[in-house]
Amino acid sequence: MIMLYRRPYSFLILLVALLAISVTTRSQTDSAPKPPPAKPTPTPAANQPKRPPSELQKAVQEFRVQIGQIGSGKGQFKSVGKQNSYTGRLYEYIRNDAFDALPHEVKQRGGTKSLLRRNQFGFTLSGPVRFPWLYDGRNKTFFSISYEGTIEKIAQSALFTIPTDPQRSGKFADYVDTAGEPVKIYDPLTTRPNPAYNPAQEISESNLQYLRDPFPNNAIPENRIDPIARALVAMYPTPNVSVGPFIQNNYFINNPFENRANGVLAKLDHTLTAKQQLSFNLNLSSGLRKSPEHFSGPANPGAPSYNFDSRSAVLQNTWTKSPKTIWLFRLTASQSLTTSLEAEQDKLDYPNQLGLKGLFSGIFPTFRFGNYLGIGPRNNSVFRESSYAISPYASVSLNRKSHTVRLTHTTRLNYDNIFSPFAPAGYFTFGSALTGLPGVRNTGNAFASFLLGEVYNGEESIVRHPSYYRKNFYNFIVSDEYRVRPGLTASISVNLEVATPRIEKYNRQSTVSFKHINPANGKPGALIFAGRDGIGRTLQPTTVRAEPTFGLSFSPFSDRKTVMRLNYGLSYQATPLIGRHFGTQGFNAAALFISRNDQLESAFRLRDGVPQNFILPPFLDPTAANGTDADFIDPSGRLPVTHQWVVGIQRELPRSLSLDVTYVGWHSENLFVESLARLNAVPIENLKYRDQLYTQSFRDSLRPYPQFRNLELGGVYPVGTAKSNAVTVTLDKRLSAGLYGRVSYRFAKQIDNVSVGTPQDPSNLDVEMTLSPGDVTHSMQASYTYELPFGKGKAWLSNGEWFSKVASGWSISGLTTWRGGTPLIIRPLFNRTGNIVGNLHVNVVPGVDPKVSDRTPQNWFDPAAFSQPDDFTLGNASYTHPTLRGPWDQFHHLSMTKRFELPGDKSLEFVSEAFNFPNHANLNDPDTRIGSEENPNLNAGKIIGSTGGRVLQLGLRLLF
């Protein structure tokens, strides 16, 4: 989308400047002309003289832009060459909910309106640069400029669970589980050892290790409610729907997302000589993105809103030394700035207003409690990021007989300056264990623990200053296209990429080193700092990788109507420039507040304030990360690698048809991950210690590096794997008799272990290789454009000047997509594994088929085919189910265009588009949580609701 620089007067300044520059600057086309290909066999169609595009061809192009099959081309200007007239376009598209059908998800929740206001407008203008009596740029200097603005407010719906009115005041008599059975709330102050506990038996309600009394009538006394929690509840909304099951899904929002974006793209092309051309491109954009509020006020837990501002400039020189040698030089510079609106909260000092002591920021704190909608902003909601990039480029193309050799070099200098603390005013979570029976599942309530102020755990980020990161990339490419004979072409290319490691302007980087001994316990694993104690500025090696590709294109048996293509490529993914403050511990701090045993006591109480049991940064000591989630920057230099192979065959058929069958396969290893690799996880064999694992000191003593909790990997630890195979069959109907069309079918399978997030067993990642959550086996798409055969020059209604004008110029376009469902992720309702299994799987019940014979939204699969694993055991099912999938999706879009020819080579186009014109509803995925026999989930296997709704867009375009 094209967006304009924020200040309106800047556009006028830019336009004047561009025109002034054109008087003295010589510029040219975007890229070097390509060497002539091998001359094809002439066909009758190729020998026909070129005609101006028909109404249908224009409609095809415009519709493909609208549906996203191709780029809009706005701002992607090409030199107008010797076309010395001025051309352009004015356009405006509008959407309004008054035209639309009420979305199904809104109607199902009792809503009567869903706000949609969208206005997209702009213009393009291109032609020769001319100043009367000063400069005439015809045939030599050309400009193109495009402006676009978008103003939109679009409602986005979501369904949440929040506490009921009685629960807000501490009364939990209405609180039930997923089977509708009452759940008791216990008083953590009554916790005491059970003298009758038998350690030889498992903990159960009849053999408790610790006793705890329930609150009378399942109600927390008024004087026990934490004052800070009481103040926060006053900012919390109340239920507005009762979707269920039971008291779940009782809060529905349909609040607007707001986008205000403006932008300009401009280009100057100038021919210096017959062999040398210059071009200059400029792109400016800015705007505001406001995320939908989950509820109003500073406690809103929705996504952050932000301002954005970006600009880029490209200067290019093309030198055609000879028909056989072409040089291209290019310099690109870009800059972007993104600033969250939440950053303005700091001066309001919300923690002080709430009475929460011990925080170092005035931002509103974050509170999360179980499956309820939380209070306070999301993590990383306060940020300011300014990025810069400079990229010189040079290439030469050498055309020698049957070879075309290209040599290319690119340098990319990247700079990222960022301030984005993870939890600037604290992130505090509350669990159900403290208000439940220790060791017994399906007791307690996370919101009840919140009302008592009993924090399960917390974190506070203390970031003293921004980070100023730098990283460079260098590419050297050699390629050769060898035309062996007519109908046979081979190609080879090698890309040598050199990537330097990340550095910080002031050497404010650190990482855990296992080569260094931690002074606190004498074990490997201590914090080291860039530029200190013999450590260099970089904490990773420079990487050098060669990426070859091979291609072969030929016509079997010299049949020019058939083309077969074979390709293979090997590619690496360089370590990206990691932003935020990963790898800066010691210079910054991430203080953790953790319960010594989260079943028995809290980390702290809200009313007592946040503990100050940590050292403020800077603290450049090898032990600075002890007791925290320590940052580990991988020093191995391993990079993700992908092998890709493509086999395709294309056949020209009669009646303007062509058939294309393409197979694409790829295999990736060493993919960058975060939580999949748990380098400091407690080994799974320690599940035998059962409830002892809830004692933090004992659990940490079982870790490979007990001085740390987890090891944070910054999302760039190379251990992931993914594979994919896909066959696509496409039938094209080329433009003839007023009709263009395309039908494609795709059959595919993708598996990976990257999507799983945290593995069930970190020591066995092979079992996590399952169908990707986004895998779609079958998908089909049909698109078409038809120019109606009415009016002047057509088969029907061509007589009569007035009637012919009304009937002509009409075209209809459409796009229909069918997409199969994605694999279901079946999950257990409970996870009692001592906090060492983060992603527990379910068990498969032998002999029970999860598929049902008569599938309906109320009976999508049989939950009896799965079971809840016993406490302190692993499940045996895969992450995604191999055969169960969610519902199919289908989308149907229709567009109608009327073109009016105006005097003076002008035209006016009216466009009406209907997205999801049948108003079709796509079903949501079913509830996949599996409970135990004692505490089942009665909603498992059932679908709640659907989504979708017809949206109309009207547009007007003036072309001249």
Residue pairs with C-beta under 8 A, 6 or more apart in sequence:
1 148
1 150
1 261
1 263
2 74
2 75
2 122
2 146
2 147
2 148
2 263
2 264
2 265
2 285
3 148
3 149
3 150
3 261
3 262
3 263
3 284
3 285
3 286
3 287
3 310
4 11
4 147
4 148
4 149
4 261
4 262
4 263
4 264
4 284
4 285
4 286
5 11
5 14
5 262
5 263
5 264
5 284
5 285
5 286
5 309
5 311
6 262
6 286
6 287
6 309
10 284
11 147
11 264
14 264
14 266
14 282
14 284
15 145
15 266
18 143
18 145
18 266
18 268
18 282
19 129
19 131
19 143
21 268
21 280
22 129
22 135
22 137
22 141
22 143
22 268
22 270
23 129
23 131
23 134
23 135
25 268
25 270
25 278
25 280
26 141
26 270
26 271
26 272
26 277
26 278
27 141
27 268
27 269
27 270
27 277
27 278
27 279
27 280
28 79
28 269
28 270
28 271
28 272
28 276
28 277
28 278
28 279
28 316
28 317
28 318
29 78
29 79
29 269
29 277
29 279
29 318
30 77
30 78
30 79
30 279
30 281
30 316
31 316
31 318
31 328
32 318
32 320
32 326
32 327
32 328
32 395
32 397
33 320
33 326
34 397
35 324
35 326
35 397
35 399
35 404
38 483
38 486
38 489
40 46
40 560
41 486
41 560
53 61
54 787
55 787
55 808
55 809
55 811
55 899
56 735
56 738
56 740
56 785
56 786
56 787
56 811
57 735
58 899
59 785
59 787
59 811
59 813
59 897
59 899
60 735
60 740
60 785
60 813
61 70
62 897
62 909
62 911
63 783
63 785
63 813
63 815
63 895
63 897
64 70
64 783
65 71
65 72
65 73
66 895
66 913
67 783
67 815
67 893
69 783
74 122
74 124
74 146
74 148
74 265
75 146
75 265
75 267
75 283
77 126
77 144
77 146
77 265
77 267
79 142
79 269
79 277
79 279
80 87
80 126
80 127
80 128
80 142
80 144
80 269
81 142
82 139
84 127
84 128
84 138
84 139
85 127
86 125
86 126
86 127
86 128
86 960
87 125
87 126
87 127
87 959
87 960
88 123
88 124
88 125
88 126
88 959
88 960
89 123
89 124
89 957
89 958
89 959
89 960
90 122
90 123
90 957
90 958
91 121
91 122
91 123
91 955
91 956
91 957
91 958
92 119
92 120
92 121
92 955
92 956
93 118
93 119
93 120
93 121
93 911
93 953
93 954
93 955
94 118
94 119
94 120
94 953
94 954
94 955
95 116
95 117
95 118
95 152
95 951
95 952
95 953
95 954
96 116
96 117
96 118
97 113
97 114
97 115
97 116
97 117
97 155
99 951
99 952
99 954
100 114
100 116
100 949
100 950
100 951
100 952
101 919
101 949
101 950
102 111
102 112
102 113
102 114
102 949
103 114
103 157
103 947
103 948
103 949
104 921
104 945
104 946
104 947
104 948
104 949
105 157
105 945
105 946
105 947
105 948
106 113
106 114
106 155
106 157
106 254
106 949
108 945
108 946
109 157
109 159
109 241
109 243
109 252
109 254
110 241
111 252
111 254
114 155
114 157
114 254
114 949
115 153
115 154
115 155
115 254
115 256
116 153
116 154
116 155
116 951
117 151
117 152
117 153
117 154
118 150
118 151
118 152
118 153
118 154
118 953
119 149
119 150
119 151
119 152
120 148
120 149
120 150
120 152
121 148
121 149
121 150
122 146
122 147
122 148
122 149
123 146
123 147
124 144
124 145
124 146
125 144
125 145
125 146
126 142
126 143
126 144
126 145
127 142
127 143
128 136
128 137
128 138
128 139
128 140
128 141
128 142
128 143
129 135
129 137
129 141
129 142
129 143
129 268
130 136
130 137
130 138
135 141
137 270
139 271
140 270
140 271
141 268
141 269
141 270
141 271
142 268
142 269
142 270
143 266
143 267
143 268
143 269
144 265
144 266
144 267
144 269
145 264
145 265
145 266
145 267
146 264
146 265
146 266
147 262
147 263
147 264
148 262
148 263
149 261
149 262
149 263
150 259
150 260
150 261
150 262
150 287
151 259
151 260
152 257
152 258
152 259
152 260
153 256
153 257
153 258
154 256
154 257
154 259
155 254
155 255
155 256
155 257
155 292
156 254
156 255
156 256
156 257
156 292
157 252
157 253
157 254
158 252
158 253
158 292
158 294
159 241
159 243
159 249
159 251
159 252
159 945
160 249
160 250
160 251
160 252
160 253
160 294
160 372
160 373
161 247
161 248
161 249
161 250
161 251
161 371
161 372
161 373
162 236
162 237
162 238
162 239
162 250
162 251
162 372
162 373
163 236
163 372
163 447
164 174
164 239
164 247
164 250
165 238
165 239
166 172
166 173
166 174
167 174
167 175
167 445
167 447
167 448
168 233
168 236
168 238
169 222
169 225
170 219
170 220
170 221
170 222
170 224
170 225
170 448
170 451
171 217
171 218
171 219
171 220
172 183
172 185
172 215
172 218
172 219
172 220
172 445
172 448
173 182
173 217
173 218
173 219
174 247
175 182
175 183
175 185
175 218
175 247
175 445
176 182
176 183
176 246
176 247
177 183
177 442
177 935
178 245
178 246
178 248
178 829
178 929
178 931
178 935
178 936
178 937
178 938
178 939
179 931
179 935
179 936
179 937
179 938
180 245
180 246
180 938
181 935
182 218
183 442
183 443
183 444
183 445
184 214
184 218
184 436
184 437
184 443
184 444
185 214
185 215
185 218
185 220
185 435
185 436
185 444
185 445
185 448
186 212
186 213
186 214
186 215
186 435
186 436
186 437
186 443
186 444
187 212
187 213
187 214
187 215
187 435
188 212
188 434
188 435
188 449
188 452
188 454
188 601
188 602
190 211
190 212
190 213
191 210
191 211
191 212
191 438
191 600
191 601
192 210
192 211
192 212
193 209
193 210
193 211
194 208
194 209
194 210
194 211
197 207
197 208
197 209
198 207
199 209
201 207
202 690
202 871
203 209
203 438
203 439
203 440
203 690
203 691
204 439
204 440
205 437
205 440
208 437
208 438
208 439
208 440
209 438
209 439
209 691
210 438
210 439
210 599
210 600
212 436
212 437
212 438
215 221
220 448
220 451
220 452
224 451
224 452
225 451
225 452
226 451
226 452
226 453
226 605
226 606
226 607
227 355
227 607
228 354
228 355
228 356
228 453
228 606
228 607
229 450
229 451
229 452
229 453
229 606
230 451
231 354
231 355
232 299
232 354
232 367
232 375
233 451
235 295
235 297
235 298
235 299
235 375
236 295
236 299
236 375
237 251
237 295
239 250
239 251
240 250
240 251
240 252
241 249
241 250
241 251
241 252
242 250
243 249
243 250
243 252
243 944
243 945
245 938
245 939
248 371
249 944
251 373
253 292
253 293
253 294
253 295
255 292
255 293
255 294
256 292
257 289
257 290
257 291
257 292
258 288
258 289
258 290
259 287
259 288
259 289
259 290
260 287
260 288
261 285
261 286
261 287
261 288
262 285
262 286
262 287
263 283
263 284
263 285
263 286
263 287
264 282
264 283
264 284
264 285
265 281
265 282
265 283
266 281
266 282
266 283
267 279
267 280
267 281
267 282
268 279
268 280
269 277
269 278
269 279
270 277
270 278
270 279
271 277
272 278
274 320
275 319
275 320
275 321
276 317
276 318
276 319
276 320
277 317
277 318
278 315
278 316
278 317
278 318
279 314
279 315
279 316
279 318
280 313
280 314
280 315
280 316
281 312
281 313
281 314
281 316
282 311
282 312
282 313
283 310
283 311
283 312
283 313
284 310
284 311
285 308
285 309
285 310
285 311
286 307
286 308
286 309
286 310
287 307
287 308
288 305
288 306
288 307
288 308
289 305
289 306
289 307
289 308
290 305
290 341
291 302
291 303
291 304
291 305
292 302
292 303
293 300
293 302
294 300
294 301
294 302
294 373
298 345
298 348
298 350
298 364
299 364
299 375
299 376
300 377
301 366
301 373
301 374
301 375
301 376
301 377
301 378
302 378
303 378
303 381
304 340
304 341
304 342
304 377
304 378
304 380
304 381
304 382
304 383
305 340
305 341
305 342
306 338
306 339
306 340
306 341
306 383
307 338
307 339
307 341
308 336
308 337
308 338
309 336
309 337
309 338
310 334
310 335
310 336
310 337
311 334
311 335
311 336
312 332
312 333
312 334
312 335
313 332
313 333
313 334
314 330
314 331
314 332
315 330
315 331
316 328
316 329
316 330
316 331
317 328
317 329
317 330
318 326
318 327
318 328
318 329
319 326
319 327
319 328
319 329
320 326
320 327
321 327
323 399
324 398
324 399
324 400
325 396
325 397
325 398
325 399
326 396
326 397
327 394
327 395
327 396
328 393
328 394
328 395
328 396
328 397
329 392
329 393
329 394
330 392
330 393
330 394
331 390
331 391
331 392
331 393
332 389
332 390
332 391
332 392
332 393
333 388
333 389
333 390
333 391
334 388
334 389
335 386
335 387
335 388
335 389
336 385
336 386
336 387
337 384
337 385
337 386
337 387
338 383
338 384
338 385
339 383
339 384
339 385
340 381
340 382
340 383
340 384
342 363
342 377
342 381
342 382
343 382
343 383
343 384
345 362
345 363
345 364
345 382
346 361
346 362
346 363
346 382
346 424
347 362
348 362
349 362
350 362
350 363
350 364
350 365
350 425
351 357
351 359
351 361
351 362
351 364
351 365
351 425
351 426
352 362
354 365
355 607
356 365
356 426
356 606
356 609
356 610
357 609
357 610
358 609
358 610
358 611
358 612
359 365
359 425
359 426
359 460
359 610
360 424
360 425
360 460
360 462
361 421
361 424
361 425
362 425
363 377
363 382
363 424
363 425
364 376
364 377
364 425
365 376
365 425
365 426
365 427
365 428
366 374
366 375
366 376
366 377
366 378
366 379
366 423
366 425
366 426
366 427
366 428
367 374
367 375
367 376
367 428
367 429
367 430
367 450
368 374
368 375
368 427
368 428
368 429
368 430
369 429
369 430
369 431
369 446
369 447
369 449
369 450
370 430
370 431
370 432
370 445
370 446
370 447
371 446
372 446
372 447
379 422
379 423
379 427
380 420
380 421
380 422
380 580
382 420
382 421
382 424
383 418
383 419
383 420
384 418
384 419
384 420
384 466
385 416
385 417
385 418
385 419
385 420
385 579
386 416
386 417
386 418
387 414
387 415
387 416
387 417
388 414
388 415
388 416
388 417
389 412
389 413
389 414
389 415
390 412
390 413
391 410
391 411
391 412
391 413
392 410
392 411
393 408
393 409
393 410
393 411
394 408
394 409
395 406
395 407
395 408
395 409
396 406
396 407
397 404
397 405
397 406
398 404
398 405
398 406
398 407
402 482
402 483
402 484
403 480
403 481
403 482
403 483
404 480
404 481
405 478
405 479
405 480
406 477
406 478
406 479
406 480
407 477
407 478
408 475
408 476
408 477
408 478
408 479
409 474
409 475
409 476
409 477
410 473
410 474
410 475
410 477
411 472
411 473
411 474
411 475
412 472
412 473
412 474
412 475
413 470
413 472
414 470
414 471
414 472
414 473
414 577
415 468
415 469
415 470
416 468
416 469
416 470
416 471
416 577
416 579
417 466
417 467
417 468
417 469
418 466
418 467
418 469
418 579
418 580
418 581
419 463
419 465
419 466
419 467
420 463
420 579
420 580
420 581
421 461
421 462
421 463
421 581
421 588
422 459
422 461
422 580
422 581
422 590
423 459
423 460
423 461
423 590
424 460
424 461
424 463
425 460
426 458
426 459
426 460
426 610
427 458
427 459
427 460
428 455
428 457
428 458
428 606
429 455
429 456
429 457
429 458
430 446
430 447
430 449
430 450
430 454
430 455
430 456
431 444
431 446
431 449
431 456
431 598
432 443
432 444
432 445
432 446
432 448
432 449
433 444
433 449
433 456
433 598
433 599
434 444
434 449
434 452
434 454
434 456
434 598
434 599
434 601
434 602
435 443
435 444
435 445
435 448
435 449
435 452
435 454
436 442
436 443
436 444
436 445
437 443
437 444
438 599
438 600
438 691
439 599
439 691
441 830
441 832
441 871
441 932
441 935
442 830
442 932
442 934
442 935
449 456
449 602
452 605
453 605
453 606
453 607
454 602
454 605
455 593
455 595
455 602
455 603
455 604
455 605
455 606
456 595
456 598
456 602
456 603
457 592
457 593
457 594
457 595
457 598
457 603
458 592
458 593
458 603
458 604
458 610
459 590
459 591
459 592
459 593
460 590
460 591
460 593
460 610
461 581
461 588
461 589
461 590
462 588
462 589
462 590
462 591
462 616
462 617
463 581
463 588
464 587
464 588
464 617
464 618
465 508
467 504
467 508
467 579
467 580
467 581
467 584
468 504
468 505
468 506
469 502
469 503
469 504
469 505
469 577
469 578
469 579
470 502
470 503
470 504
470 505
471 499
471 500
471 501
471 502
471 503
471 577
472 499
472 500
473 497
473 498
473 499
473 500
473 574
474 497
474 498
474 499
475 495
475 496
475 497
475 498
476 495
476 496
476 498
477 493
477 494
477 495
477 496
478 493
478 494
479 491
479 492
479 493
479 494
480 491
480 492
480 493
481 489
481 490
481 491
482 489
482 490
482 491
482 492
483 489
484 490
487 554
487 555
487 558
487 560
488 552
488 553
488 554
488 555
489 551
489 552
489 553
489 554
490 550
490 551
490 552
490 553
491 549
491 550
491 551
491 552
491 553
492 548
492 549
492 550
492 551
493 548
493 549
494 546
494 547
494 548
494 549
495 546
495 547
495 548
495 549
495 571
496 544
496 545
496 546
496 547
497 543
497 544
497 545
497 547
497 572
497 574
498 542
498 543
498 544
499 542
499 543
499 574
499 575
500 538
500 542
501 538
501 539
501 540
501 541
501 542
501 575
502 509
502 538
502 539
502 540
502 575
502 577
502 578
502 583
503 509
503 530
503 537
503 538
504 530
504 584
507 529
507 530
507 531
507 532
507 537
508 530
508 584
508 587
509 529
509 530
509 539
509 583
509 584
509 587
509 633
510 527
510 528
510 529
510 530
510 539
510 583
510 584
510 585
510 586
510 587
510 620
510 624
510 625
510 631
511 527
511 528
511 539
511 583
511 631
511 632
511 633
511 635
512 525
512 526
512 527
512 528
512 625
512 630
512 631
512 632
512 705
512 708
512 711
513 525
513 526
513 527
513 528
514 524
514 525
514 705
515 524
516 524
516 525
516 526
516 528
516 622
517 523
517 524
517 526
518 524
518 525
518 526
518 622
518 623
518 626
518 707
519 526
519 622
519 623
520 623
520 626
520 707
521 706
521 707
523 705
523 706
523 707
524 705
525 630
525 705
525 707
525 708
526 622
526 623
527 585
527 586
527 621
527 622
527 623
527 624
527 625
527 630
528 535
528 539
528 622
529 535
529 586
529 620
530 536
530 537
530 538
530 539
531 537
532 620
539 583
539 633
539 635
540 575
540 633
540 634
540 635
540 637
541 635
541 637
543 572
543 574
543 575
543 637
543 639
545 572
545 574
545 639
547 569
547 570
547 571
547 572
548 569
548 570
549 567
549 568
549 569
549 570
550 567
550 568
550 569
551 565
551 566
551 567
551 568
552 565
552 566
552 567
553 563
553 564
553 565
553 566
554 563
554 564
555 561
555 562
555 563
555 564
556 562
556 564
561 651
561 652
562 649
562 650
562 651
562 652
563 649
563 650
564 647
564 648
564 649
564 650
565 646
565 647
565 648
565 649
565 650
566 646
566 647
567 644
567 645
567 646
568 643
568 644
568 645
568 646
569 642
569 643
569 644
569 645
570 641
570 642
570 643
570 644
571 641
571 642
571 644
572 639
572 640
572 641
572 642
573 639
573 640
573 641
573 642
573 671
573 672
574 639
575 639
575 672
575 716
576 716
578 714
578 715
578 716
581 588
582 631
582 633
582 712
582 714
583 631
583 633
583 714
584 631
585 624
585 625
585 628
585 630
585 631
586 617
586 618
586 619
586 620
586 621
586 624
586 625
587 617
587 618
587 620
588 617
589 614
589 615
589 616
589 617
589 619
589 624
590 628
590 629
591 614
591 628
592 627
592 628
592 629
592 709
593 603
593 604
593 610
593 611
594 603
594 696
594 709
595 601
595 602
595 603
595 696
596 695
596 696
596 697
597 694
597 695
597 696
598 694
598 696
598 835
599 691
599 694
600 694
603 611
604 610
604 611
615 624
623 707
625 631
625 708
626 707
626 708
627 707
627 708
627 709
628 708
628 709
629 708
629 709
629 710
629 711
629 712
630 708
630 709
630 710
630 711
630 712
631 711
631 712
631 714
632 679
632 711
632 712
632 713
632 717
633 714
634 713
634 716
634 717
634 718
636 718
638 670
638 718
639 670
639 718
640 668
640 669
640 670
640 671
640 672
640 718
640 720
641 668
641 669
641 670
642 666
642 667
642 668
643 666
643 667
643 668
644 664
644 665
644 666
645 664
645 665
645 666
646 662
646 663
646 664
646 665
647 662
647 663
648 660
648 661
648 662
648 663
649 660
649 661
649 662
650 658
650 659
650 660
650 661
651 658
651 659
651 660
652 658
653 659
655 736
656 733
656 734
656 735
656 736
657 731
657 732
657 733
657 734
658 731
658 732
658 734
659 729
659 730
659 731
659 732
660 728
660 729
660 730
660 731
660 732
661 727
661 728
661 729
661 730
662 727
662 728
662 730
663 725
663 726
663 727
664 724
664 725
664 726
664 728
665 724
665 725
665 726
666 723
666 724
667 722
667 723
668 720
668 721
668 722
668 723
669 720
669 721
670 718
670 719
670 720
671 718
671 719
671 720
671 721
671 722
671 752
671 754
672 715
672 716
672 717
672 718
672 720
673 713
673 715
673 717
673 718
673 719
673 720
673 754
674 712
674 713
674 714
674 715
674 717
675 757
675 758
675 838
676 717
676 719
676 720
676 753
676 754
676 756
676 757
676 758
676 759
676 765
676 768
677 713
677 717
677 719
677 762
678 710
678 711
678 758
678 759
678 762
678 838
679 704
679 711
679 713
679 717
680 703
680 704
680 705
680 708
680 709
680 710
680 711
681 703
681 710
681 762
681 763
681 836
682 693
682 699
682 702
682 703
682 834
682 836
683 702
683 763
684 761
684 762
684 763
684 836
684 837
684 874
686 693
686 702
686 834
686 836
687 693
687 833
687 834
687 836
687 837
687 872
687 873
687 874
688 872
689 698
689 702
689 834
690 834
690 871
690 872
691 834
692 698
692 834
693 699
693 833
693 834
693 835
693 836
693 872
694 834
694 835
699 834
699 835
699 836
700 706
700 709
703 709
705 711
719 765
720 752
720 753
720 754
721 752
721 753
721 754
721 765
721 769
722 750
722 751
722 752
722 753
722 754
722 772
723 750
723 751
723 752
724 748
724 749
724 750
724 751
725 748
725 749
725 750
726 746
726 747
726 748
726 749
726 750
727 746
727 747
727 748
728 744
728 745
728 746
728 747
729 744
729 745
729 746
730 742
730 743
730 744
731 742
731 743
731 744
732 741
732 742
733 739
733 740
733 741
733 742
733 784
734 740
738 786
738 787
738 788
738 789
739 784
739 785
739 786
739 787
740 784
740 785
740 786
741 782
741 783
741 784
741 785
742 781
742 782
742 783
742 784
743 780
743 781
743 782
744 780
744 781
744 782
745 778
745 779
745 780
746 776
746 778
746 779
746 780
747 777
747 778
748 775
748 776
748 777
748 779
749 771
749 775
749 777
750 771
750 772
750 774
750 775
751 769
751 770
751 771
751 772
751 775
752 769
752 770
752 772
753 759
753 765
753 766
753 768
753 769
753 770
755 772
755 773
755 774
755 879
756 768
756 770
756 839
756 879
757 838
757 839
758 838
758 839
759 765
759 768
759 838
759 839
760 767
760 768
760 837
760 839
760 840
760 841
760 874
760 875
760 879
761 767
761 837
761 874
767 878
768 879
770 823
770 878
770 879
770 880
770 882
771 823
771 878
771 880
771 881
771 882
772 823
772 880
773 822
773 823
773 825
773 880
774 822
775 822
775 823
775 880
776 819
776 820
776 821
776 822
777 820
777 885
778 818
778 819
778 820
779 817
779 818
779 819
779 820
780 817
780 818
781 815
781 816
781 817
781 818
782 814
782 815
782 816
783 813
783 814
783 815
783 816
784 813
784 814
785 811
785 812
785 813
785 814
786 811
786 812
786 813
787 810
787 811
788 794
788 807
788 810
788 811
788 812
789 795
789 796
790 796
790 797
790 798
790 807
790 808
790 810
791 797
791 798
791 804
791 805
791 806
791 807
791 808
791 809
791 810
792 798
792 804
792 805
792 808
793 808
794 807
794 808
796 807
797 803
797 804
797 807
798 804
805 900
805 901
809 898
809 899
809 900
809 901
810 896
810 897
810 898
810 899
811 896
811 897
811 899
812 894
812 895
812 896
812 897
813 894
813 895
813 896
813 897
814 892
814 893
814 894
814 895
815 891
815 892
815 893
816 890
816 891
816 892
816 893
817 889
817 890
817 891
817 892
818 888
818 889
818 890
819 888
819 889
819 890
819 891
820 885
820 888
821 885
821 886
821 887
821 888
821 889
821 925
822 885
822 886
822 925
823 880
823 881
823 882
823 884
823 885
823 886
824 861
824 880
824 881
824 884
824 885
824 886
824 925
824 926
824 928
825 879
825 880
825 881
825 928
826 841
826 842
826 866
826 877
826 881
826 884
826 928
826 930
827 840
827 841
827 842
827 928
827 929
827 930
828 840
828 841
828 842
828 868
828 869
828 875
828 929
828 930
828 931
829 868
829 929
829 930
829 931
829 932
829 935
829 937
830 868
830 931
830 932
830 935
831 837
831 840
832 871
832 872
833 840
833 871
833 872
833 873
834 872
837 874
839 879
840 869
840 874
840 875
841 869
841 874
841 875
841 876
841 877
841 878
841 879
842 866
842 867
842 868
842 869
842 875
842 877
842 930
843 866
843 867
843 868
843 869
843 875
843 876
843 877
844 865
844 866
844 867
844 876
844 877
845 864
845 865
845 866
845 867
848 862
848 864
848 865
849 862
849 865
850 861
850 862
850 865
850 866
850 881
850 883
850 884
851 861
851 862
851 883
851 884
852 859
852 860
852 861
852 862
855 861
857 923
857 926
857 942
857 943
858 942
858 943
859 941
859 942
860 887
860 926
860 941
860 942
860 943
861 884
861 926
861 941
862 941
863 930
863 936
863 937
863 940
863 941
866 877
866 930
867 930
867 932
867 933
868 930
868 931
868 932
868 933
869 875
886 923
886 925
886 926
887 922
887 923
887 924
887 925
887 943
888 922
889 922
890 920
890 922
891 915
891 916
891 920
892 916
892 917
892 918
892 920
893 913
893 914
893 915
893 916
893 917
894 913
894 914
894 917
895 911
895 912
895 913
895 914
896 911
896 912
896 913
897 909
897 910
897 911
897 912
898 909
898 910
899 907
899 908
899 909
900 907
900 908
900 909
900 910
901 907
902 908
904 960
905 960
906 958
906 959
906 960
907 958
907 959
908 956
908 957
908 958
908 959
909 955
909 956
909 957
909 958
909 959
910 954
910 955
910 956
911 953
911 954
911 955
911 956
911 957
912 952
912 953
912 954
912 955
913 952
913 953
913 954
913 955
914 950
914 951
914 952
914 953
915 950
915 951
915 952
915 953
916 948
916 949
916 950
916 951
917 950
918 950
919 948
919 949
919 950
920 948
921 946
921 947
921 948
922 946
922 947
922 948
923 943
923 945
923 946
924 943
924 944
924 945
924 946
924 947
925 943
926 940
926 941
926 942
926 943
927 937
927 939
927 940
927 941
927 942
927 943
927 944
928 940
929 937
929 939
929 940
930 937
930 940
931 937
931 940
